[in-house]
Amino acid sequence: MLHSDNAACKIADKLRKLLASAEYISRSEFISSRAAAKLYNVSHVTACRAMHILEQEGVIRCKKGAVPQITYRRRQPRIACFMTSDFSHIPPENCSAAPRRFQLLMEGLKKRNAEYKLYSFYDLAQEHFSKRLLDNVDGLLVEAGFSNLHARALAAEFPKPKVWLWSNEPLLENGNQVLPDFLPGMTEIFKKARFHGIKKCILHFNRSFFKQMMLTAARLSDWEENEYALVEHGFPHSQLNAYRYAMNIEVVPEELHICEVDLTAFGFYQAFTDRGYKVGDFNITGIGNLEGRGHLPLGEPCITTLGSNMEYFAERILEVLFDDIAAGKPRSRIERIASELIIRKSAFYKK
C-alpha cells in the first residue's frame, strides 16, 4: 500500500473529487497519469502512485498503454433543500434577488446530476419534523431564515455536509456558511461620499451587525464621529414603514442616507420624490441589490447599493457542499465573498 506517500495521497484526494464531479458523472474513461501530473503540477511518479491508490480502492482500472477506466459509478448525490418558498416556477424576467439565487442553486444541482427535493416549513411540519426525511440524503441546503425551532433543530442535527444559506452574519450553527462581505463595499461608499462633497452620513440600521459594519467602514475611511449619525429603527424592514418615516425628515443635499437594506432605501427614495424632491436634492444608498432583477420597483433599478455576483455566489455554495460530500465528512467553515458597489441615480449620480 502506498497510502503513506503523503504527496500521492493528496493527489488521490483531488482525483476522487474530480471523479465525483459533474464532468465525469456519466463517462467511462478517466484522465491519464500524465494528464493528472500536468493538471496538479506534480511529478509523473507522484501521479502514478495516486492513480494506483484509486485502483487499489477499486475506483478505477489501469492498464499499461490504455486510458484508465472508471469501474465504480457513484450513485447520484441526494440533496435536501429547506426553503421558506418555492421560487422554481417564477419566470426569470420577473425574478428579484431571492428567486434568482434560488433558481441558480437549482440549476447548479441539475448540472451536477444531483437528485434534490425541496421542503418548505409546511412540508416539514406535515411530517412532524421527522429525521427519517433525511435518512438517505447526502447533503443539505438550508435557509438561515428558518426561525422555527423544530426546523432548525432538524437541520442542526443533520450529521452530513450542509450549507446554511442567505445569512449576512455568522450563525451559531454547525455546518458551512458562505457569507457576503459588505465591509469593502461599505468602505468604498464612505470614500466616494467624501469625494462627492457629502458632509454627513446618516446610518439607518435595525441589527447590531450592520451598525458595527457601518461604523468600522466609517473609521477605515477617516470619518470623524461628528460627521455621521446613527439611527436605529424599531420597525421591521418594510418599504412602507421606511416611506412613512422619510415623509417627516429633513432633506439635505449634502447628507447621505445609508440604509441597512434596499427595502428601506427605496422607501426613502419614494418618500423624497413624492415630497417633490429630485435626484440631486438627496443621496440614498442601500445594501443587498434587492431591486437588481425587476423588483423594487418593476422597471429600471434606481437604488445605489451593495451586491454580490449571484452566479458566483451560488456556484461557490455548491462547491463547498460537494467538496464535503466527495471528502465523505462534514465540516464547519465560514467563507466570505466580497460585495461590489453598484452606483445608480439615488447617490453619486451625475447626468
BELVENUR-V891426 format. One record per run of one state. SS is the DSSP state (2 for helix, 1 for strand, 0 for the rest). FROM is the first residue (numbers start at 1). TO is the last residue. If there is no record, write none. Layout:
{{SS | FROM | TO} {SS | FROM | TO}}
//
This chain:
{{0 | 1 | 5} {2 | 6 | 20} {0 | 21 | 21} {2 | 22 | 24} {0 | 25 | 28} {1 | 29 | 29} {0 | 30 | 32} {2 | 33 | 40} {0 | 41 | 43} {2 | 44 | 56} {0 | 57 | 59} {1 | 60 | 61} {0 | 62 | 68} {1 | 69 | 70} {0 | 71 | 77} {1 | 78 | 82} {0 | 83 | 91} {2 | 92 | 94} {0 | 95 | 96} {2 | 97 | 111} {0 | 112 | 114} {1 | 115 | 119} {0 | 120 | 120} {2 | 121 | 126} {0 | 127 | 130} {2 | 131 | 134} {0 | 135 | 138} {1 | 139 | 143} {0 | 144 | 148} {2 | 149 | 156} {0 | 157 | 161} {1 | 162 | 165} {0 | 166 | 175} {1 | 176 | 181} {0 | 182 | 182} {2 | 183 | 195} {0 | 196 | 199} {1 | 200 | 205} {0 | 206 | 207} {2 | 208 | 220} {0 | 221 | 224} {2 | 225 | 227} {1 | 228 | 232} {0 | 233 | 238} {2 | 239 | 246} {0 | 247 | 254} {1 | 255 | 259} {0 | 260 | 261} {2 | 262 | 274} {0 | 275 | 282} {1 | 283 | 285} {0 | 286 | 303} {1 | 304 | 307} {0 | 308 | 309} {2 | 310 | 327} {0 | 328 | 333} {1 | 334 | 338} {0 | 339 | 339} {1 | 340 | 342} {0 | 343 | 351}}
//
